């Protein structure tokens, strides 16, 4: 990767089958050599139940 360029990142979450519908929050942490660690807030919305 080129220095000082934006790089898209794809993030996947494994949601347990028995998770209730709702909003789930977490912090994603990015680290790289030579830079300070950064945290990014993330929200996931489970809006339906595949079991139905």
Phi, psi and omega in degrees: 000146177282142178294147176061030176241146176289143179227117178295149180228134177258128181240133177243146177238135173268111182263125179300143180303329184266011178292136178287152173298143179155191181256130178241138183237149176205175173239126174267134181247128179252133177227151176201155180298129175086002177230159177288148176296142179230141177250142180232127178289144182220141175234136175242139179244118172261112190250355179212167181245113181290346182287344184283000000 
